[in-house]
Each structure stands twice: as C-alpha cells, then as structure tokens.
Amino acid sequence: VQLVESGGGLVQPGGSLRLSCVASGFTFSNYEMKWYRQAPGKERESVARISSRGHSTSYADSVKGRFTISRDNAQDTVFLQMNSLKPEDTAVYYCNARRGSDDYWGQGTQVTVSS
C-alpha cells in the first residue's frame, strides 16, 4: 500500500496550489479519502474529506470556501485545490485512506505560504 503526495511548495499569500495524492496497493474507489495537515508545534488536523465515490465532501471551517477536495477513481488520485492561501495554511499536508480498520497515510508534502 502506498500513498504519494505531491504539489507542495512555497507560495505567496493569496496564491494557489494543487496537491495530488496517488494511491496504489488497494482498491482506491472503496475508500473514503481525507487530507490532513500538521503545522510545527501543533496537532495534526483534518482539512477535507471526500466519500469513496466522490458524492460527499466536507471541510474544516478554516478552509471552507478556499479549498476543494476532489478525486479521480480511474486514476487512483485525490486532489486538494487550495486557493487564497494564508500564512496560517503553512503545514505538512498528508493524504489518508480509511475503510473500516484500514488506515493508510502518505509521507506528506510541505506547503509554505510566505511573502
């Protein structure tokens, strides 16, 4: 099982980034997917969630209206489009696949929002 995130980087406040997470080793379309983030000195927090077929999404209040989660089950990939980025969005972003007792994590991708 593998989850590989990409798309992080350094961006100015107000900018955009699109994160991708490619899955392998399990039946991606059967799993709910989430994005989490962890800033230095803080606990990991859930950012966005999407159901297995992509029919349902939910977001943390801090990113609602700015971030959009989506998935392509044909490509075993989940995305996080991040717009209007703020310095407080700076964190390592992780994707997570969950189904029953299965709980898989990627290695994370760094997002830094700074001028």
C-alpha positions in Angstrom: 0.0 0.0 0.0 1.3 3.4 -0.9 0.1 7.0 -0.9 2.3 9.5 -2.6 1.6 13.2 -2.2 3.0 15.9 -4.5 2.3 19.5 -5.4 3.5 21.3 -2.3 5.9 24.3 -2.3 6.4 27.9 -1.5 3.6 30.3 -2.4 2.8 33.9 -1.6 -0.2 34.8 0.4 -3.3 34.9 -1.8 -1.8 32.3 -4.2 -2.9 28.8 -5.1 -1.5 25.3 -5.0 -3.0 22.0 -6.1 -1.9 18.9 -4.2 -2.2 15.4 -5.6 -2.1 12.0 -3.9 -1.6 8.9 -5.9 -2.7 5.6 -4.3 -1.6 2.1 -5.0 -1.9 -1.3 -3.5 -5.5 -1.2 -2.5 -8.9 -0.6 -4.2 -8.9 3.2 -4.1 -12.6 3.6 -5.1 -13.7 1.7 -2.0 -12.0 4.2 0.4 -13.0 7.5 1.9 -10.1 9.9 1.4 -9.0 12.8 3.6 -6.4 15.5 3.6 -4.8 16.4 6.9 -2.2 19.0 7.8 0.2 19.5 10.7 1.9 22.8 11.4 5.1 23.0 13.6 4.2 22.6 17.2 0.6 21.8 16.5 -1.5 18.6 16.3 -2.5 17.1 13.0 -5.9 18.4 11.9 -8.4 17.2 9.3 -8.7 19.6 6.4 -11.1 17.9 4.0 -12.9 14.7 3.3 -14.4 13.0 0.3 -16.5 9.9 0.1 -15.5 6.9 -1.8 -17.5 7.8 -4.9 -16.9 11.5 -4.6 -20.6 12.3 -3.9 -20.0 13.8 -0.5 -17.4 16.3 0.8 -16.7 18.2 4.0 -14.2 20.8 5.1 -12.7 22.3 8.2 -14.2 25.7 8.9 -10.7 27.3 8.5 -10.5 26.3 4.8 -14.2 26.3 3.8 -14.7 28.3 0.6 -11.0 28.3 -0.2 -10.1 24.6 -0.6 -11.7 22.0 -2.8 -11.2 18.2 -2.5 -11.8 16.0 -5.5 -10.9 12.6 -6.7 -10.4 10.6 -9.9 -11.1 7.0 -9.2 -10.0 6.0 -12.7 -6.5 7.4 -11.9 -6.5 6.4 -8.2 -5.8 10.0 -7.3 -7.2 12.5 -4.8 -6.6 16.2 -5.1 -6.7 19.3 -2.9 -7.1 22.6 -4.7 -6.0 25.4 -2.4 -6.9 29.0 -3.2 -6.5 32.3 -1.4 -3.7 30.7 0.7 -2.8 32.3 4.0 0.4 32.1 6.1 -1.6 30.0 8.7 -2.1 27.4 6.0 1.6 26.6 6.2 2.0 22.9 7.2 2.9 19.5 6.0 -0.1 18.1 4.2 -0.9 14.4 4.3 -3.4 12.3 2.5 -5.2 9.5 4.3 -7.3 6.5 3.1 -9.7 4.9 5.5 -12.1 2.0 5.4 -13.1 0.0 8.5 -9.8 -0.8 10.3 -7.7 0.1 7.3 -5.9 3.4 7.8 -3.2 4.4 5.3 -1.1 7.5 5.2 1.2 9.2 2.8 4.6 10.7 3.7 3.4 14.3 3.4 4.2 17.3 1.3 5.3 20.7 2.6 3.2 23.8 1.9 4.7 27.1 2.9 2.8 30.4 2.5 5.1 33.4 2.9 6.0 36.6 1.2 
